[in-house]
Amino acid sequence: MSGIFDDKTVLVTGGTGSFGKKFTEIVLQNYKPKKLIIFSRDELKQFEMSQRFNDKCLRYFIGDVRDKERIHRAFHGVDYVIHAAALKQVPACEYNPFEAVRTNVIGAQNVIDVAIDQGVSKVIALSTDKAANPINLYGATKLCSDKLFIAGNAYSGKAKTRFSVVRYGNVVGSRGSVIPFFVKKKQSGKIPITDKRMTRFWITLEQGVKFVIKCFELMCGGEIFVPKIPSMNIIDLAKAIAPDCEFEFIGIRPGEKLHEVMIPKDESRHTLEFDDFYVMQPNFYWWKSNNWKDGKKLPEGFKYASDTNDKRLTVEELQTMIEE
C-alpha cells in the first residue's frame, strides 16, 4: 500500500462501527498517520475500542453528525474524512423516518458544509446497494446522501475539498448482516428464510476497507465507485452457516427486495468498467470527461444486479470468508 495516510490527519464518522474498527486496524498496520480521529456518539463503544487500539495517534471524539457545530470542531486540521455514520437498519428507519432523514441526509449535508469550510482535502462517503432504485426509506436517504456528496464538488468550487462515494453490498461479519442472525438461529435447529430465490452481494470488511483506501488514491471528486464483488443465493448462504438446520420460509419483509442492484440500467450509460471495479460518473457540467479515459463503456441496458452477476460465491468460499 502507498503511504497516502502517512503524516495525515484522518477522521472517520461513525468510527466505532464495524467499518471503523477494521479501518483503524488496517491503517495502524500499514500507515503512520499524524492523527486518526474516531468520531461517534457512543462513549461506551469508544471506551471499548480504546481498550483494543491504544496507538498514540488515536483520538476519540464524542459527537453526532446532526450537530454541525461539533463537526466544525472535530474537522479542524483534518486532511481526509470517511463518512460512515448512518442509521442502517431498514425496519428502524421505516418506523422512525425523520430520525433517518436527520442522520443520513441532514448529517450528510453537515459533513459536506463543514469539510469545505475547514479545508478538508478528500471526503469519501460510504453508500449501500439499497441506494440504487430504493424501495425503503433507508435506501432513499442513502440515495439522497450520495447525490449530496457528488454535488458537494460543485459547492466546493475552487476550494480544494473533493467528494466521492463508495457503494458496496452486504458485509460479511458486520453487526447488521444476516450472518450473525443465522449463526444465532442455528442453535434452534431452524433457519428463517424470506424467499428461496433471494440473492445478495457480499464483501468482507477487509475488502471493503482496502477498496475505500484505494478509492482515496484514485478519486478526482464526483465518482461513485462500485467494486466487482460476488453474489450468493440466500439458500446457499444458509447452507454454509447451518447445513443441518431446517429452513422455514417466512416471506419477504416490508422494504426488502428479492435482488439488489448496485448500478441501475439508467445509470450504466455514464458508468465505466475497469478490471475490478466500476466508476459511475456524474452528469454535471463541471465533470471532465477525460478524468477516467481508460475505462470501458458498458453495453446499452447493462445492470449490475445480484441475480445476474456472473461472479458467484460458493458455499465453501463463504465459509472461508466467515472463518477469516
C-alpha positions in Angstrom: 0.0 0.0 0.0 1.2 3.5 -0.8 1.6 5.9 2.1 -1.5 8.1 1.4 -2.3 8.4 5.1 1.3 8.9 6.3 1.6 12.1 8.4 -2.0 13.0 7.6 -5.0 13.6 9.9 -7.8 11.2 9.1 -11.3 11.2 10.6 -14.0 8.5 10.5 -17.6 9.4 11.3 -19.4 6.5 12.9 -15.9 5.3 13.6 -16.9 2.7 16.3 -18.9 0.6 13.8 -17.7 -2.5 12.0 -16.1 -0.5 9.2 -14.4 2.0 11.6 -12.8 -0.7 13.7 -11.4 -2.7 10.7 -10.3 0.6 9.0 -8.4 1.5 12.2 -6.8 -1.9 12.4 -5.6 -1.8 8.7 -4.4 1.9 8.9 -2.4 1.3 12.1 -0.8 -1.8 10.5 0.1 -0.1 7.2 0.4 3.7 7.7 1.8 6.3 10.1 -1.0 8.9 10.3 -0.4 12.1 12.3 -3.8 11.6 13.9 -6.7 9.1 13.4 -9.9 10.5 14.8 -12.8 8.3 15.8 -15.9 10.4 15.7 -19.1 8.8 17.1 -22.0 9.2 19.6 -21.4 6.2 21.9 -19.0 6.7 24.8 -19.1 3.0 25.8 -18.2 1.8 22.3 -15.3 4.4 22.2 -14.1 3.1 25.6 -14.2 -0.5 24.4 -12.4 0.5 21.1 -9.7 2.3 23.1 -9.0 -0.9 25.0 -8.2 -2.6 21.7 -6.4 0.2 20.0 -4.2 2.5 22.1 -1.8 3.9 19.5 -0.7 7.4 20.4 -2.1 8.8 17.1 -5.7 7.9 18.0 -8.2 10.5 19.2 -11.8 9.7 20.3 -14.3 12.5 19.8 -17.9 12.2 21.1 -20.2 13.9 18.7 -23.1 13.4 16.3 -23.2 14.3 12.5 -26.5 16.1 13.3 -24.5 18.6 15.3 -22.9 20.9 12.8 -21.0 23.0 15.5 -19.4 19.9 16.9 -18.3 18.7 13.4 -16.7 22.1 12.9 -14.5 21.5 16.0 -13.8 17.9 15.0 -12.8 18.6 11.4 -10.3 21.3 12.3 -6.9 20.4 10.7 -8.3 17.2 9.2 -6.9 16.0 5.8 -9.2 13.1 4.9 -12.7 12.1 6.1 -14.6 8.8 5.7 -18.3 9.3 6.4 -19.5 6.0 7.7 -22.1 7.3 10.2 -25.7 6.3 9.3 -28.9 4.8 10.6 -28.8 1.5 8.7 -31.5 -0.8 9.9 -34.3 -0.9 7.4 -37.2 -1.6 9.9 -35.9 1.1 12.3 -35.7 3.7 9.5 -39.3 2.8 8.4 -40.6 3.3 11.9 -38.5 6.4 12.7 -38.4 8.1 9.3 -37.4 11.6 10.2 -34.6 10.3 12.5 -33.2 8.5 9.5 -33.5 11.8 7.5 -31.8 13.8 10.3 -28.8 11.4 10.4 -28.5 10.2 6.8 -29.5 13.3 4.9 -29.1 16.4 7.1 -26.0 14.8 8.7 -24.5 14.2 5.2 -25.1 17.9 4.3 -23.4 19.0 7.6 -20.4 16.9 6.8 -20.2 18.4 3.3 -20.5 22.0 4.5 -18.0 21.7 7.3 -15.5 19.8 5.2 -15.5 22.7 2.7 -15.3 25.3 5.5 -12.4 23.5 7.2 -10.4 22.8 4.0 -10.6 19.0 4.2 -8.8 17.6 1.2 -10.8 14.5 0.4 -14.0 13.0 1.7 -15.4 9.6 0.8 -18.9 8.7 1.9 -20.0 5.0 2.3 -23.1 4.1 0.4 -25.1 0.9 0.0 -26.7 -1.2 -2.7 -30.0 -0.2 -1.3 -29.4 3.3 -2.6 -29.9 2.1 -6.2 -33.6 2.1 -7.2 -34.6 2.3 -3.5 -37.9 0.9 -2.2 -37.3 1.6 1.5 -36.6 4.8 3.5 -33.1 3.7 4.3 -32.2 3.3 0.7 -33.9 6.6 -0.2 -31.9 8.5 2.4 -28.7 7.0 1.2 -29.5 7.8 -2.4 -30.1 11.4 -1.3 -26.9 11.4 0.6 -25.0 10.1 -2.4 -26.4 12.9 -4.6 -25.5 15.5 -1.9 -21.9 14.3 -1.8 -21.5 14.3 -5.6 -23.0 17.8 -5.8 -20.7 18.8 -3.0 -17.9 19.1 -5.6 -19.9 22.0 -7.2 -20.4 23.6 -3.7 -16.7 23.4 -3.1 -15.9 25.1 -6.4 -12.3 26.3 -6.5 -11.8 25.2 -2.9 -9.6 22.1 -2.5 -12.3 19.8 -1.0 -13.3 16.9 -3.2 -16.1 14.3 -2.5 -16.6 10.8 -3.8 -18.8 7.9 -2.8 -18.1 4.1 -2.4 -21.1 1.8 -2.9 -21.0 -1.9 -2.0 -23.2 -4.7 -0.8 -23.7 -6.7 2.4 -20.6 -7.1 4.6 -19.6 -10.5 5.9 -19.2 -10.2 9.7 -20.7 -6.8 10.2 -23.2 -6.4 13.1 -26.1 -5.6 10.7 -25.7 -8.5 8.3 -27.8 -11.7 8.3 -24.9 -13.9 9.0 -24.8 -13.3 12.8 -28.6 -13.7 12.9 -28.3 -17.1 11.1 -25.5 -18.2 13.5 -27.7 -17.4 16.5 -30.8 -19.1 15.0 -28.7 -22.2 14.2 -28.9 -23.2 17.9 -32.7 -23.6 17.5 -32.3 -26.0 14.6 -34.5 -23.8 12.3 -33.4 -21.0 10.0 -36.0 -18.4 8.8 -35.7 -17.7 5.1 -37.6 -14.9 3.4 -37.6 -16.3 -0.1 -35.6 -19.1 -1.6 -34.9 -17.0 -4.8 -33.3 -14.1 -2.9 -29.8 -13.1 -3.8 -27.4 -10.6 -2.3 -23.9 -9.0 -3.0 -21.2 -9.9 -0.4 -17.9 -8.4 0.6 -15.6 -8.8 3.6 -14.8 -5.9 5.9 -11.2 -6.1 4.9 -12.1 -6.0 1.2 -14.4 -3.0 1.8 -11.8 -1.1 3.8 -9.0 -1.7 1.3 -11.3 -0.7 -1.6 -12.1 2.6 0.2 -8.4 3.3 0.7 -7.7 2.5 -3.0 -10.5 5.0 -3.9 -8.8 7.8 -1.9 -5.8 7.3 -4.2 -7.8 7.2 -7.4 -10.6 9.8 -6.9 -10.9 13.0 -8.8 -14.1 14.0 -6.9 -17.6 13.2 -8.2 -17.3 9.5 -8.7 -19.4 6.7 -7.2 -17.1 3.7 -7.0 -18.6 0.2 -7.1 -16.4 -2.8 -6.6 -16.8 -6.1 -8.5 -17.9 -8.5 -5.8 -19.6 -11.9 -5.8 -23.3 -12.6 -5.2 -24.9 -15.5 -3.4 -28.3 -17.1 -3.1 -29.9 -17.0 0.4 -30.3 -20.8 0.4 -26.6 -21.3 -0.2 -25.8 -18.7 2.5 -28.0 -20.7 5.0 -26.4 -24.0 3.9 -22.9 -22.5 4.5 -23.8 -21.5 8.1 -26.3 -24.1 9.2 -26.2 -27.1 6.8 -28.0 -29.4 9.2 -30.9 -27.0 10.0 -34.4 -27.0 8.8 -35.4 -23.9 6.6 -38.6 -22.0 7.4 -39.9 -19.7 4.6 -41.5 -16.6 6.1 -41.9 -14.3 3.1 -40.2 -11.0 2.1 -40.4 -8.3 4.7 -41.6 -4.8 4.1 -39.0 -2.7 2.3 -37.0 -5.7 1.2 -36.0 -6.6 -2.4 -35.8 -10.0 -3.9 -32.5 -9.0 -5.6 -30.2 -6.0 -5.0 -28.9 -3.6 -7.6 -25.7 -1.5 -7.4 -25.8 0.1 -10.9 -29.3 0.6 -12.4 -29.8 0.5 -16.2 -30.4 4.2 -16.4 -27.1 5.0 -14.6 -25.0 2.5 -16.6 -24.9 4.9 -19.5 -22.4 7.1 -17.7 -20.5 4.3 -16.0 -17.1 2.9 -16.9 -15.8 -0.6 -16.3 -12.3 -1.4 -15.0 -10.7 -4.7 -14.1 -12.1 -5.0 -10.5 -14.5 -2.0 -10.2 -16.9 0.4 -11.9 -16.9 4.2 -11.9 -20.2 5.9 -12.1 -19.5 9.4 -13.4 -21.6 12.5 -12.5 -23.9 14.2 -15.0 -22.6 17.7 -14.3 -21.0 20.4 -16.4 -18.0 20.6 -14.1 -17.1 16.9 -14.7 -14.1 16.5 -17.0 -14.9 13.6 -19.4 -11.2 12.6 -19.6 -10.9 12.1 -15.9 -11.3 8.3 -16.5 -10.4 8.0 -20.1 -9.1 4.4 -19.8 -12.4 2.8 -18.7 -14.6 0.6 -20.9 -18.1 1.8 -21.7 -20.9 -0.6 -20.6 -23.4 -2.1 -23.2 -26.8 -0.5 -23.5 -29.2 -1.8 -20.9 -26.5 -3.1 -18.6 -27.5 -3.6 -15.0 -25.2 -4.7 -12.1 -27.6 -6.8 -10.0 -27.1 -9.6 -7.6 -29.2 -12.1 -9.6 -27.5 -11.5 -13.0 -24.0 -11.1 -11.6 -21.6 -13.6 -13.2 -19.4 -13.6 -10.2 -20.9 -16.2 -7.8 -19.9 -17.1 -4.2 -19.8 -20.8 -3.4 -20.8 -22.3 0.0 -17.1 -23.2 0.6 -15.9 -19.7 -0.3 -18.4 -18.1 2.1 -17.4 -20.5 4.9 -13.8 -19.5 4.4 -14.7 -15.8 4.4 -16.7 -16.3 7.7 -13.8 -18.1 9.3 -11.4 -15.3 8.3 
